[in-house]
């Protein structure tokens, strides 16, 4: 009788404290495995439905990215675009009062830069000028446009009702490949 009672005293705590947690962990692992198998089957169905043209879509994506990169100026081209902006300002009868560069910052795979710009001109001339900037052969975007009446219109006697436009020009630049660390280059290790 003492032997049976001693065996019971050993078996009950062994089952409660050692086996029960392992059974719970086993149930959790089994549930997770079943969930992953269901997700795997769903992914297989999606892949069989839409995966047939995956290479074709990847080639299309690569062509789009290549075309996009043709529209992003290199650092050397920025000075040319600033000269182009100045000439378009003269062509649209707009006076440039200020052009202040912003620092270049890393923005994903490209570098981002901008310029604060202030121009004065007739309302429609300023509008045509902004459209000209946005229509350049590379991606240059006028943003945060603020229009106000020009404070001293008498200084511009050739303008009837001049407005002052303050805005930013944003653009992305192709990164300087020499300055990139080897891990940042495509196919680099790291």
Backbone as a ProteinNet text record, in pm:
[ID]
protein_1_A
[PRIMARY]
XXXXXXXXXXXXXXXXXXXXXXXXXXXXXXXXXXXXXXXXXXXXXXXXXXXXXXXXXXXXXXXXXXXXXXXXXXXXXXXXXXXXXXXXXXXXXXXXXXXXXXXXXXXXXXXXXXXXXXXXXXXXXXXXXXXXXXXXXXXXXXXXXXXXXXXXXXXXXXXXXXXXXXXXXXXXXXXXXXXXXXXXXXXXXX
[TERTIARY]
81.4	0	87.3	194.3	284.7	356.4	385.1	449.8	358.6	230.5	133	114.4	109.1	93.5	218.7	334.9	460.3	468.4	423.5	421.9	326	212.9	114.8	172.2	244.5	306	411	477.4	578.6	514.2	414.7	354.2	274.4	195.3	109.8	192.9	291.7	370.9	449.1	499	571.7	481.4	358.1	263.5	223.5	198.7	153.2	262.2	382.1	486.1	581.6	592.4	686.6	616.1	515.8	451.6	346.3	268.9	161.5	215.5	321.9	373.9	424.3	483.6	532.8	415.9	305	187	128.2	123.3	72.7	162.6	293.3	386.2	370.2	349.1	329.5	201.6	94.6	-31.9	-10.9	62.2	89.7	170	272	354.6	272.4	186	100.2	3.6	-56.6	-147.1	-72.6	45.8	126	163.3	197.9	232	112.2	-4.5	-125.1	-155.3	-137.9	-160.5	-63.3	62.8	162	132.5	85.3	50.7	-65.8	-165.7	-278.7	-229.7	-145.1	-90.7	-6.6	68.1	149.9	62.4	-45.4	-137.2	-199.3	-239.4	-296.5	-195	-70.7	34.4	58.1	51.4	68.2	-41.8	-165.6	-277.8	-258.2	-219.4	-196.2	-82.9	24.1	137.4	99	19.8	-19.8	-111.3	-190.6	-279.8	-206.1	-123.6	-62.3	86.8	147.6	292.1	338.5	245.6	284.6	350.1	300.1	355	448.7	503.9	590	714.9	779.3	899.4	865.2	752	707.9	683	618.5	593.1	723.4	818.1	947.2	1022.8	1019	1083	1016.6	884	811.1	852	861.1	903.6	1044.5	1135	1271.8	1275.9	1191.6	1185.1	1132.3	1032.1	978.1	1083	1157.2	1260.4	1370.5	1408.5	1511.3	1463.1	1336.5	1280.2	1274.6	1237.3	1232.9	1371.3	1472.7	1607.6	1659.4	1601.4	1636.2	1584.1	1478.3	1417.4	1480.7	1562.7	1626.9	1761.8	1784.2	1910.9	2029.3	2143.6	2269.7	2315.6	2408.7	2455.2	2509.8	2574.6	2634.6	2527.8	2408.9	2303.5	2230.3	2243.4	2166.7	2200.8	2327.3	2365.7	2302.3	2297.4	2234.7	2085.7	2019.3	1876.7	1851	1940.7	1924.3	1939.6	2033	2045.3	1919.1	1865.7	1742.8	1625.7	1620.3	1513.7	1526.7	1649.2	1671.2	1626.4	1660.6	1621.4	1469.8	1404.4	1258.3	1192.6	1254.7	1202.5	1206.5	1318.4	1327.3	1225	1208.4	1113.8	970	936.5	799.9	782.6	881.3	876.6	860.5	935.5	933.5	1072.9	1077.2	1205.4	1234.4	1353.4	1394.5	1457.9	1398.1	1451.2	1545.3	1527.5	1614.3	1609.4	1723.3	1734.6	1835.7	1784.8	1871	1869.5	1986	1990.1	1970.4	1914.2	1899.3	2004.5	2036.7	2135.4	2079.7	2169.1	2131.6	2113.9	2004.1	1979.6	1950	1981.4	1957.2	1808.7	1742.9	1599.3	1578	1601.8	1586.6	1701.4	1671.7	1779.8	1837.5	1774.5	1819.7	1851.8	1916.3	1941.2	1837.5	1794.8	1691.1	1751.3	1718.2	1763.7	1652.3	1668.8	1567.4	1626.8	1546.9	1586.5	1467.7	1490.1	1386.9	1399.9	1287.2	1292.1	1183.2	1214.4	1117.7	1122.3	1004.6	994.7	883.7	894.4	792.9	752.9	622.8	572.5	421.2	365.5	220.7	171.4	50.2	-4.3	7.4	-37.7	-36	106.7	195.4	335.5	400.2	369.4	422.5	367.7	239.5	178.8	246	268	335.4	478.1	545	680.2	681.3	587.1	580.3	551.4	466.9	438.4	563.7	638.4	764.3	862.2	873.7	965.3	921.3	791.9	741.2	749.8	766.7	772	913.7	1012.3	1150.1	1171.6	1279.7	1303.7	1340.8	1366.7	1396.1	1292.8	1289.2	1191.6	1238.5	1173.5	1190.9	1049.7	1013.9	876.8	867.3	791.2	765.4	659.4	690.5	598.6	591.3	493.7	473.9	470.8	387.4	377.6	294.8	348.1	278.9	276.6	157.3	141.6	92.2	146.1	99.2	121	50.2	74.1	214.1	281.9	417.3	410.2	493.2	484.7	518.4	611.9	651.9	633.9	508.6	484.8	547.4	576.7	635.2	776.7	842.4	977.3	973.4	856.9	838.5	737.3	780.1	685.3	633.3	704.3	659.2	552.6	518.9	417.6	296.7	178.9	55.4	17.5	4.3	-29.1	62.2	185.2	278.2	242.8	269	255.8	392.7	409.6	534	502.2	576.1	558.6	683	660.2	767.6	737.4	835	811.3	942.6	930.5	1047	1046.5	1163.5	1179.7	1245	1179.1	1234.3	1278.4	1386.8	1430	1505.7	1512.8	1592.3	1713.4	1823.2	1948.2	1992.3	2055.3	2117.8	2232.4	2246.7	2352.4	2490.5	2583	2722.2	2777.2	2799.9	2841.8	2975.3	3064.3	3195.3	3182.8	3081.1	3065.8	2990.1	2922	2847.2	2941.3	2905.5	2981.6	2954.6	3046.3	3024.7	2896.3	2852.2	2729.7	2606.1	2614.2	2500	2487.7	2592.8	2588.4	2509.6	2439.1	2366.8	2464.2	2429.7	2514	2627.5	2634.5	2740.3	2713.3	2815.1	2796.6	2782.6	2721.7	2713.7	2584.7
-117.5	0	126	122.1	237.3	252.5	143.7	145.7	207.4	173.6	231	379.2	418.1	557.5	635.6	579.1	644.4	661.7	558.1	566	676	689.6	792.7	931.3	946.5	1074.7	1113.3	1019.7	1048	1075.1	999.1	1009.6	1139.7	1176.6	1295.7	1422.5	1456.3	1577.6	1567.4	1445.9	1427.2	1463.6	1418.4	1445.1	1592.3	1652.1	1791.5	1889.6	1869.5	1970.4	1943.9	1825.1	1794.5	1760.6	1676.8	1631.4	1729.5	1793	1883.6	2001	2071.2	2181	2132.3	2014.4	1962	1929	1879.8	1850.9	1979.4	2087.2	2216.6	2272.2	2264.4	2312.1	2231.3	2100.5	2014.2	2052.6	2086.3	2128.6	2260.2	2354.9	2483.3	2462.2	2378.3	2351.3	2282.5	2191.2	2121.9	2219.3	2309.5	2410.9	2502.6	2544.3	2632.4	2560.4	2432.8	2354.6	2343	2317.1	2308.2	2441.6	2552.1	2685.7	2713.1	2677.6	2698.4	2611.6	2491.1	2404.4	2462	2519.1	2582.4	2702.6	2785.8	2901.4	2858.3	2751.3	2698	2652.8	2584.2	2540.4	2660.5	2763.9	2884.5	2953.7	2962.5	3024.7	2943.8	2811.1	2726.2	2749.6	2767.4	2794.7	2928.8	3030.3	3163.1	3157.9	3088.7	3077.7	3006.6	2901.8	2829.7	2915.4	3002.1	3089.6	3207.2	3275.4	3400.5	3389.2	3279.9	3266.6	3235.3	3200.4	3162.5	3279	3399.4	3515.6	3597.4	3536.3	3607	3663.2	3584.9	3633.1	3747.8	3738.1	3843.6	3973	3961.9	4081	4138	4051.8	4098.8	4175.5	4128.3	4199.1	4334.9	4339.5	4465.8	4562.8	4513.5	4595.5	4650.6	4567	4612.3	4718.8	4705.6	4808.6	4940.1	4932.2	5053.2	5122.6	5046.7	5103.9	5167.1	5100.8	5156.7	5288.1	5292.7	5416.4	5526.4	5490.4	5587.7	5645.5	5560.5	5609	5697.9	5686.3	5779.9	5919.3	5928.5	6057.2	6122.6	6048.4	6102.1	6159.6	6287.4	6347.8	6297.4	6298.3	6271.4	6403	6396.3	6518.4	6621.2	6572.7	6665.1	6743	6686.2	6750.2	6860.5	6867.6	6963.4	7106.1	7137.8	7274	7311.3	7216	7241.4	7271.1	7196.7	7220.3	7354.3	7395.6	7526.4	7637.3	7621.4	7718.6	7718.1	7599.8	7586.6	7655.5	7642	7707.9	7859.1	7910.2	8055.3	8104.4	8028	8071.6	8064.8	7965.4	7957.5	8071	8114.6	8228.9	8353.4	8374.2	8490.9	8480.9	8360.6	8340.2	8368.1	8339.4	8358.9	8495.1	8584.6	8717.8	8710.1	8620.6	8602.3	8635.5	8714.9	8749.4	8654.4	8596.8	8506.9	8591.8	8588.9	8665.3	8582.3	8453.3	8370.1	8225	8159.4	8016.4	7960.4	7895.7	7846	7693.9	7631.4	7484	7428	7308.4	7233.3	7123.5	7071.1	6961.1	6835.1	6756.4	6629.6	6526.5	6452	6347.7	6216.1	6109.1	5974.2	5943.6	5902.9	5871.3	5740.2	5630.4	5499.9	5474.4	5425.4	5394	5517.6	5633.3	5755.8	5861.3	5967.9	6082	6188	6261.7	6363.4	6500.1	6596	6731.9	6827.6	6950.6	7049.6	7188.9	7283.6	7424	7508.2	7603.6	7701.3	7811.4	7850.8	7946.5	8051	8175.4	8284.3	8356	8372.8	8442.6	8546.6	8648.2	8753.6	8765.9	8777.1	8793.9	8804.2	8823.1	8821.5	8680.1	8669.3	8541.7	8433.3	8462.1	8361.3	8328.5	8428.3	8401.5	8307.4	8329.1	8241.8	8100.2	8089.4	7957.8	7886.5	7958.2	7896.7	7855.4	7935.7	7904.1	7774.5	7757.9	7635.9	7514.2	7531	7421.1	7387.7	7490.4	7466.8	7384.2	7416.6	7342	7196.2	7176.3	7039.3	6962.9	7032.8	6967.5	6942.2	6968.6	6944.4	6795.6	6764.3	6626.8	6532.3	6583.9	6502.9	6534.5	6452.5	6473.8	6588.3	6702.2	6818.9	6864.6	6868	6894.3	7017.6	7119.6	7232.4	7191.1	7211.7	7175.5	7290.8	7283.6	7382.3	7524.3	7545.1	7675.2	7768.2	7886.8	7989.3	8116.4	8161.3	8282.8	8396.6	8515.1	8635	8753.7	8862.9	8983.9	9033.5	9082.3	9132.1	9260	9269.3	9377.7	9515.2	9519.5	9649.5	9647.1	9659.3	9649.8	9764.3	9877	9990.1	9959.7	9860.9	9824.1	9742.4	9701.3	9625.1	9700.9	9813	9894.5	9823.6	9723.9	9652.7	9548.2	9529.6	9432	9506.4	9462	9529.3	9493.4	9364.8	9315.3	9198.1	9225.7	9115.2	9035.2	8905.5	8817.1	8758.2	8720.1	8656.6	8511.8	8422.5	8279.3	8227.1	8164.5	8100.2	7950.7	7871.1	7727.2	7653.2	7521.9	7435.1	7355.4	7327.6	7235.3	7111.6	6996.4	6870.8	6785.1	6715.3	6618.4	6507	6396.9	6283.9	6272.9	6230.5	6217	6072	6031.3	5899.9	5906	5807.2	5813.6	5807.4	5871.6	5869.9	5730.3	5651.6	5511.1	5497.9	5594.8	5586	5605.2	5680.7	5709	5598.6	5509.4	5402.5	5297.4	5246	5135.7	5010.5	4915.6	4794.1	4721.2	4724.3	4655.4	4722.3	4853	4923.3	4905.9	4863.8	4843.7	4718.5	4716.9	4595.1	4478.5	4366.9	4247.7	4252.1	4361.6	4371	4279.1	4249.6	4161.2	4247.6	4191.8	4264.7	4243.4
0	0	0	84.3	85.8	-48.3	-109.7	-240.5	-344.8	-344.4	-438.4	-413.1	-285.3	-250.1	-289.1	-267.1	-306.5	-457.5	-531.1	-677.2	-724.4	-658.7	-691.9	-663.9	-554.1	-518.5	-622.4	-681.1	-781.9	-918.3	-957.3	-1090.5	-1108.3	-1007.5	-1021.2	-1041.9	-959.9	-986.9	-1117.5	-1147.4	-1274.5	-1392.6	-1389.4	-1498.1	-1500.1	-1382.2	-1375.7	-1416.6	-1368.4	-1386.6	-1502	-1546.1	-1652.3	-1782.7	-1778.9	-1902.7	-1956.1	-1867.8	-1911.9	-1993.8	-1950.1	-2033.3	-2169	-2172.8	-2300.3	-2392.6	-2336.2	-2418.3	-2474.8	-2392.6	-2439.6	-2550.4	-2532	-2634.5	-2762.2	-2747.6	-2863.8	-2939.1	-2865.5	-2928.1	-3003.1	-2943.8	-3010.5	-3138.6	-3133	-3250.7	-3358.6	-3319	-3415.9	-3481.9	-3403.4	-3460.2	-3556.8	-3518.6	-3605.8	-3735	-3725.3	-3843.4	-3937.3	-3882.1	-3965.3	-4031.8	-3957.4	-4013.8	-4129.2	-4112	-4218	-4340.2	-4316.9	-4430.1	-4509.6	-4440.9	-4509.3	-4589.8	-4529.4	-4600.6	-4719.5	-4704.4	-4814	-4930.6	-4899	-5005.2	-5075.5	-4998.1	-5057.7	-5148.2	-5103.5	-5185.2	-5311.8	-5300.3	-5419.1	-5520.1	-5472.3	-5563.4	-5632	-5555.5	-5613.7	-5714.6	-5679.9	-5770.9	-5899.5	-5888.4	-6010.1	-6096.5	-6033.3	-6110.2	-6171.3	-6090.9	-6135.7	-6162.1	-6128.1	-6142.1	-6282	-6370.5	-6505.8	-6579	-6557.2	-6627.4	-6539.1	-6435	-6341.8	-6409.8	-6494	-6563.1	-6657.5	-6722.2	-6813.6	-6736.3	-6621.6	-6539.8	-6485.8	-6451.1	-6401.9	-6510.4	-6632.9	-6744.3	-6766.4	-6757.1	-6771.5	-6661.3	-6539.1	-6426	-6449.5	-6495.7	-6521.7	-6630.4	-6733.8	-6838.1	-6781.1	-6692.9	-6631.2	-6544.4	-6467.3	-6381.9	-6467.8	-6575.8	-6664.7	-6725.7	-6765.7	-6822.3	-6716.4	-6594.7	-6485.8	-6460.3	-6462.6	-6436.8	-6549.5	-6668.6	-6775.6	-6745.1	-6664.7	-6630.9	-6508.1	-6435.8	-6316.2	-6356.1	-6325.6	-6367.8	-6286.8	-6350.6	-6280.6	-6219.2	-6127	-6058.7	-6157.9	-6261.7	-6358.6	-6435.8	-6447.7	-6526.4	-6450.9	-6320	-6240.9	-6280.6	-6299.5	-6339.5	-6472.7	-6565.3	-6695	-6677	-6587.3	-6565.8	-6497.8	-6409.2	-6346.4	-6450	-6543	-6652.6	-6738.3	-6762.8	-6841.3	-6770.2	-6639.1	-6562.3	-6573.9	-6565.8	-6579.6	-6718.2	-6821.9	-6956.6	-6975	-6916.3	-6924.9	-6847.6	-6738.6	-6663.5	-6750.4	-6821	-6910.1	-7022.8	-7078.2	-7188.1	-7144.4	-7019	-6969.6	-6901.2	-6911.2	-6849.6	-6697.8	-6637.6	-6492.8	-6440.4	-6332.3	-6271	-6155	-6155.1	-6046.5	-5937.1	-5817.1	-5704.6	-5618.6	-5617	-5534.5	-5576.8	-5565.1	-5594.6	-5495.1	-5389.8	-5282.5	-5279.7	-5294.3	-5293	-5152.8	-5147.6	-5023	-5022.7	-4906.9	-4904.2	-4969.8	-5022.8	-5085.2	-4974.8	-4981.9	-4882.1	-4950.7	-4880.7	-4933	-4918	-5026.3	-5024.6	-5097.8	-5030.7	-5095.2	-5189.9	-5308.8	-5402.2	-5471.4	-5454	-5519.6	-5414.2	-5457.7	-5370.9	-5404.2	-5303.1	-5321.6	-5293.2	-5376.2	-5353.8	-5391.9	-5355.2	-5386.6	-5386.8	-5431	-5437.9	-5396.5	-5305.4	-5275.1	-5380.3	-5435.3	-5544.1	-5523.9	-5557.8	-5553.5	-5687.6	-5747.6	-5875.9	-5867	-5953.7	-5963.3	-6109	-6130.5	-6266.3	-6265.3	-6381.8	-6393.6	-6360.3	-6309.7	-6264.6	-6371.7	-6493.3	-6600	-6644.6	-6639.8	-6674	-6571.1	-6444.1	-6338.8	-6357.4	-6389.7	-6411.2	-6528.9	-6640	-6755	-6719.3	-6637.6	-6593.5	-6512.2	-6419.2	-6338.7	-6426	-6525.8	-6618.4	-6699	-6739.7	-6812	-6729	-6600.3	-6513	-6504.2	-6485	-6471.4	-6602.7	-6714.9	-6845.6	-6895.2	-6813.7	-6856.5	-6884.1	-6952.5	-6996.1	-6882.1	-6765.5	-6648.1	-6540.8	-6436.1	-6329.8	-6240.8	-6253.8	-6167.4	-6133.5	-6006.7	-5967.8	-5879.9	-5923	-5833.4	-5729.5	-5602.6	-5494.3	-5394	-5305.9	-5200	-5256.4	-5357.3	-5422.9	-5335.9	-5309.8	-5232.8	-5315.9	-5351.3	-5431.8	-5344.2	-5369.2	-5299.6	-5392.1	-5363	-5440.8	-5411.1	-5511.9	-5494.1	-5411.6	-5307.3	-5209.6	-5268.3	-5362.2	-5418.8	-5570.3	-5617.8	-5761.9	-5841.5	-5776.4	-5849	-5896.8	-5836.6	-5880.3	-6008.7	-6050.3	-6175	-6263.1	-6322.4	-6400	-6526.4	-6575.8	-6695.1	-6663.3	-6534.4	-6493.4	-6438.3	-6480.8	-6439.5	-6295.1	-6264.4	-6129.6	-6094.8	-6057.3	-6033.3	-5907.6	-5917.9	-5802.5	-5772.7	-5648.2	-5606.5	-5575.9	-5637.4	-5614.2	-5543.3	-5429.7	-5355.2	-5357.9	-5397.2	-5409.9	-5399.3	-5398.3	-5398.6	-5527.5	-5579.4	-5691.1	-5632.2	-5646.7	-5597.7	-5714.7	-5693.6	-5792.9	-5723	-5790.1	-5742.8	-5832.4	-5774.2	-5849	-5846.7	-5955.6	-5955.5	-5856.3	-5768.9	-5668.2	-5731.8	-5665	-5708.5	-5680.8	-5786.4	-5771.3	-5699.6	-5714.9	-5650	-5499.3	-5455.6	-5312.7	-5239.9	-5312.3	-5247.4	-5190.6	-5075.9	-5017.5	-5099.3	-5105.2	-5184.2	-5148.3	-5022.1	-4983	-5041.8	-5074.8	-5130.1	-5280.6	-5345.3	-5490	-5522	-5634.4	-5673.3	-5683.3	-5621.9	-5627.3	-5527.3	-5443.2	-5343.9	-5225.7	-5152.7	-5037.5	-4913	-4812.3	-4688.2	-4630.3
[MASK]
++++++++++++++++++++++++++++++++++++++++++++++++++++++++++++++++++++++++++++++++++++++++++++++++++++++++++++++++++++++++++++++++++++++++++++++++++++++++++++++++++++++++++++++++++++++++++++++

